[in-house]
Amino acid sequence: MKLYIYEHCPFCARARMIFGLKNILVEQHVLLSDDNQSPISMIGEKMVPILQKDDGSFMPESLDIVSYVDNNYGDKPILTGVRSSKITELIQQIQQYDYRLECPRYIKMNLLEFSTQNAIDDFVTSKANKMDSFADCLVQSDTLISAVSKLFDKLELLIISPNACNGTLSLDDILLFPTLRNLTCVKDLVFPKKIKAYLQQMAKQSKVDLFFDRAI
Ligand SMILES: N[C@@H](CCC(=O)N[C@@H](CS)C(=O)NCC(=O)O)C(=O)O
């Protein structure tokens, strides 16, 4: 199987996780951010992740990919744990702030999808009407970091184990880890102890890298 992704894409991280967690080999291919043609030729629109199955057909939508792999590969499904509405709520609250912290940083981190100037320009243009300018977002960093930190204090109390946020792997891990992982690109954001241990353990288990080493 082959997975088409962007390195920064949290939806792609969801799909990557299930392969890593189940120890299933998948070839990962990073598309350039301005490559419209490849995804359109596969699924009819510009969107990643895209899974190319063994039979050559293409599957979009991160959660469909997760469910397909979990139910059809390996001994048995692993996302069996019960979900927590408190985790869902906190993810939604973090997502009010994270995009503005991350987007201006992504383009400076030598990610493969941004390896040409045109790919960077295309990304910046695509966000221009949807959010504050990247320069304005960077100015807001301290305020945004402070808001995320307050939510981290609440999340810290909810993490039951570094191996699975609710104690047993569940869809919550597939949703929570990518959200936290992307925030590791923010240098001045402090991760409380349990959240950091969760990030590090989940990165190891799922084989999805963190951004601490290139945080800005
Ligand atoms: N519902 C989709 C959302 C995927 C998505 O929004 N991917 C973004 C990248 S993070 C994308 O491909 N956007 C189109 C673009 O980059 O132009 C999923 O869960 O897979």
The ligand as a Gaussian input file, in Angstrom:
#p B3LYP/6-31G(d) Opt

LIG

0 1
 N      -11.666000      15.247000       5.808000
 C      -10.342000      15.081000       5.285000
 C       -9.596000      16.375000       5.456000
 C       -8.168000      16.311000       4.860000
 C       -7.564000      17.704000       4.677000
 O       -8.208000      18.740000       4.953000
 N       -6.337000      17.731000       4.207000
 C       -5.704000      18.978000       3.887000
 C       -4.238000      18.995000       4.296000
 S       -4.045000      19.149000       6.067000
 C       -5.716000      19.169000       2.384000
 O       -5.394000      18.254000       1.653000
 N       -6.088000      20.363000       1.934000
 C       -6.100000      20.693000       0.545000
 C       -4.939000      21.525000       0.124000
 O       -3.855000      21.406000       0.717000
 O       -5.094000      22.269000      -0.829000
 C       -9.652000      13.925000       6.007000
 O       -9.991000      13.694000       7.168000
 O       -8.810000      13.247000       5.401000

